[in-house]
Amino acid sequence: MQRTAGKAKMTALYERLSRDDDLVGESNSITNQKKYLEDYALRNGLGNIIHFTDDGYSGVNFNRPGFQSLIAEVEAGKIGTIIVKDLSRFGRNYLQVGFYTEVMFPQKNVRFIAINNGIDSQNASSNDFAPFLNIMNEWYAKDTSNKIRAIFDARMKDGKRCSGSIPYGYNRVKDDKQSLVVDPEAAEVVRHIFQLANEGKSPRAIAEILSEEKVLIPSAYEKENHPEQYNGQQFEDPYIWSVSTVRTILSRQEYLGHTVLHKSTVKDFKNHKRQETGADEHYVFPNTHEPIISQELWDSVQKQRKRVQRASAWGSHSHRLSGYLYCADCGRRMTLQTHYSKTDGSVQYSFRCGGYSRMTDSCTAHGISAGQVEALIAATIKRITRRVLNDEQAFAEEIQSRWNAQQEAKPQQKKSDIKQLQKRYGELSDLVRSLYENYVSGILPERQYRQLMKQYDDEQAAIEVKISELEERISEESKEQLQIDQFIGLVRKYQESDEVSDAMFREMIDKIIVHEAEGVGNARTQQVDIYFNYAGQIDIAYTEEELAQMKEQEERAEAERIAKEKARSKAYREKRKAQKIAENGGEIVKKKVCPHCGKEYVPESNRQIFCSKDCRKAAQQAEKQKRREAERGDHYYRQRTCAVCGELYWPTHSQQKFCSEDCQRINHNKVTLEFYHRRKEQEVSA
């Protein structure tokens, strides 16, 4: 900005030129613009001149240093006139140009002149075509932007690099911007990063490790070793790695030897902000330069990155199974649960369905302990290793046959599910249509209409999500390939391992599907499907020898369980016995007092009441006599029922059968009469 002396309001001369590089000083075109504007100002008597210049800035973007200084002076009330060569020098965004020329400048009483367009704000008629000129200027900028974008896009489709940046770990070939060669020192850091990621380290953990190892960050490394490639990015500490830098390195396919272009694009020519494109929009050209990492390492790392390992809600616990276990019913990841043992206070790990944990759907717990899964993995790997070592060819043929059957069955089931969901979606559309008709005809109130519409709309949205997920799974499964040789290579690599190490676990295990358990107690069973890298789910038939071993193991486990139960029971009895002895002053059972004789004695069991058999018999006789006296009072014999009148009476001797002499006489007459009638009948019959 240059100015001449004067006290009146200043005349601002604004010059702009678009350039690729604004670091080499003012160009001749800017000099010509300055002379052209100064001559016009002098001819028209406009003094107190001040220059505002932007050399190398696009007219689409108004965030230019010279332009911003000009606007600041306008807002301060120091500018009386603004002169530009033409409207395109002022800007190429017709909305913003119109705001300044038609709103702001008139409000600030600033005269605006565009010489080549014949525009002068003091002459109202000269402004009639200004909006059209602004539109044409913006169209020109947009058209130029589209042409440049098309040129870059065509170059990228041919595999030509259009960006000056190159991946960390590579260098450019001198005088050849398209070729890359491996930088040995940086490439070793890249391999180190991928190895750490393959070991299960998170990007944050990797960044901390590199910072502790004092490894130069990419920008510091370029500044120190390849200044010609340094982009000028500033940094505070050359050894503090950021998480985003590690993530970027782990996501670059260039390390496989591929050229990947069109990873970002400018959607709007006005703001020049770049947006990342989707993977399906990338231009990938394989094997264009030397790779730094292998395809196997890349695949393994990308699988590791997709796994989400969350700490327990009650602390910082983590487990290597996190991110590997999935619910068989809803497909969600299973979440890590921690609790503490009641016996020794140790941390116990288990997993349950993520949908059940969040209570977002009706899925069940599918709970399983981490120890059970680990034991199943170890047993399965041992079994596979034994089969591979015994007969590798037979194992490979069996796996190939089962893989083919699985690949045929999987899509069919999912396609059937999609058809059912689409059918339900159509039914809901019919319901919505009839619902609207009932609402329009007045049959259905508005409140119920809105409630049912929301219900149907929510269900349709959920169906759309499910269909999309199923289609995505079908697409992923179609890309899966059986690589039995690689899997057998892993088995042979770890055939001497007694335990499943972390490295072995990551290299061999792809995912684990957990089904809901059935039964309770000792009858509880639970299906767990283990999917291996390169081979998928391996479900091979058991041999007779393996079945015999399983039966023997089950019998041994049952015998051990019974022995442990007996030992626990015996230990409990001994413990209770010791407690009782301590409570009873050295005796197993506490001393008692005999209720019959009053003598103190030590009982043989807690149920013993009397000190001896004699006391027990005597007490029983006494109790019997007591009951007899309670029942009979002063009477010796028990109460009887009279055989004639049915009344209760107390007999005076054992032979008494009637309550009174009258009842005895009545009974005697009855017996005599019966005897008389029998004799008469006998005489008549004789």
Secondary structure, DSSP 8 states (H G I E B T S, - for coil): -EE---SS-EEEEEEEE--S--SS---HHHHHHHHHHHHHHHHTT--SEEEEEEES--SS----HHHHHHHHHHHTT-EEEEEESSHHHH-S-HHHHHHIIIIIHHHTT-EEEETTTTEETTSGGGGTTHHHHHHHHHHHHHHHHHHHHHHHHHHHHTT----S---TTEEEETTEEEEEEE-HHHHHHHHHHHHHHHTT--HHHHHHHHHHTT---HHHHHHHH-GGG------S-TT---HHHHHHHHH-GGGGT-EEE-SEEES-TTT--EEE--GGG-EEE-SSS--SS-HHHHHHHHHHHH------TTSS---TTTTTEEETTT--BEEEEEEE-TTT--EEEEEEEHHHHHT-SS-----EEHHHHHHHHHHHHHHHHHHHHH-HHHHHHHHHHHHHHHHHHHHHHHHHHHHHHHHHHHHHHHHHHHHHHHHHTTSS-HHHHHHHHHHHHHHHHHHHHHHHHHHHHHHHHHH----HHHHHHHHHHTTT-SS--HHHHHHHEEEEEE---BS-GGG-B--EEEEETTTEE------HHHHHHHHHHHHHHHHHHHHHHHHHHHHHHHHHHHHHHHHTTT-SS--EE-TTT--EE--SSTT--SSSHHHHHHHHHHHHHHHHHHHHTT-SS--EE-TTT--EE--SSTT--SSSHHHHHHHHHHHHHHHHHHHHHHHHH-
